Amino acid sequence: MSEQEQTHFGFKKVPKTEKASLVRGVFDSVADKYDLMNDLMSFGVHRLWKRFAIELAGVRPGQTVLDLASGTGDLADRFAGLVGPRGLVVMSDINANMLQRGRDRMLDHGHVGNMAFVQINAEQLPIKENSVDLVSIAFGLRNVTDKDAALREMYRVLRPGGRALVLEFSKPLNRPLEKLYDLYSFGVLPRMGELVANDAESYRYLAESIRMHPDQETLKGMMETAGFERCDVHNLTGGIVAVHRGFRL
């Protein structure tokens, strides 16, 4: 099989046609413990990362937001309150189990009239061009098989003046932090996954997928190639996480 037909699933190389189903299997496995593990793995700091990203988004009442890889809906929940009854938040995920859990959570929070729920692949968005004010994806881009295609799709659906927001694990900014982070990622995370979610392999994949994801400057360049302008990068927790933002002018 040629290099062009392969992609990374963690550190392993797999056929591009198989990655989506492999990722789906990971999230099917961890769905029940997803929120608990997020809190445990990040010591709750993921909530601060998401709050910062939401502030950068600049969402206003009446706008339309497309949230990709929504998971259980941390960002979508906040966006629904910001767009108000005249706006719309489209909560989406490629994984049906995750989307169902997110939908149930949004209904429990009273978000009914201004939300829609769609199972979609970020590489092929069934959404009209120039129809969305914000596209967001939090901790999901690294799982996409063709990241360039997803970024092009994000750009395509944005209205002029719209923006994209990518919140994702990234590369620590200094060597000591990177070494400590590696020890935690490959030593503690799989063990935690085994004890809490009865699934060490999925959390080993998590650590590996983070290492294979483009670093800050590479991802910024990918966004610019996709058409985004005025791209900026905001490093959080020493670069362990970064928020990338780009505009369609």
C-alpha positions, 0 to 999 in steps of 0.5 A: 500500500502506498504512503498516499493511501495510509494515515496515522492512527496514533503511532500506527499507520493504517489505510485512510479508509479505516481510520474513521471507523477506528476512531469511532471505536475509541469513542464508542468505548470511552463514551460512558466515562468521557466527561469524568475522564476529561476532568481527571486527565486535565485536573479540571483545567479543560474547563478553563481552556474551553472558557478561554476559547469561547471568549475568543469566539466572540459569538453574538446573539442571533448568530449561527454556530457550527460545533464540530466533534461536539462530544458531550457539548461543553462548547455547544452548551455555552454557545447556545446561551450566547446566540439566544433564541434568534440564533442557532447552534448546530451540534455535530459529531461523527460518532452517534453515541457521543452525539446522543449523549450530547443531545440528551445533555443539551435537552436537560439544560433546556436548549431546545428551540435554538439547537440542531443535532447532526451526525456528520464527517468534518471532511464533507459538511452537508452545509451551504457555503457562506451560511455560518458565523463560527465553526468550532472544533475542540479536541477533535481535529487530531482525529480527522483523517484529512485535516486539510479537507476539514479546514477547507470545509470549515472555510467554505461554510463560513460567511464573510467576516466569520471565523474558525476556532480550533482548540486542540492539544499541541506542543509544549513550549519548553523541553522540561515541560515536554519531558514531564508531559510525556511521562504523564501521557504514556505512563499515567493516562493509560493506567488511569483509563484502565482503572476508570474506564476499563480501557487502557488502549483508547487512552494510549491512542489519545496520547499517541494522537496528540504527538502526531498532531501538527504543532502550532506553527504547522497548523497555523500554516495549514489554516492559511493554506485553506484560505483563512486570514488573520490567523493567530495562535494562543498557547495555554498551559505552556503550549500543552493546548493551543487555540488557533483562530482564523477568519474568512474576510 
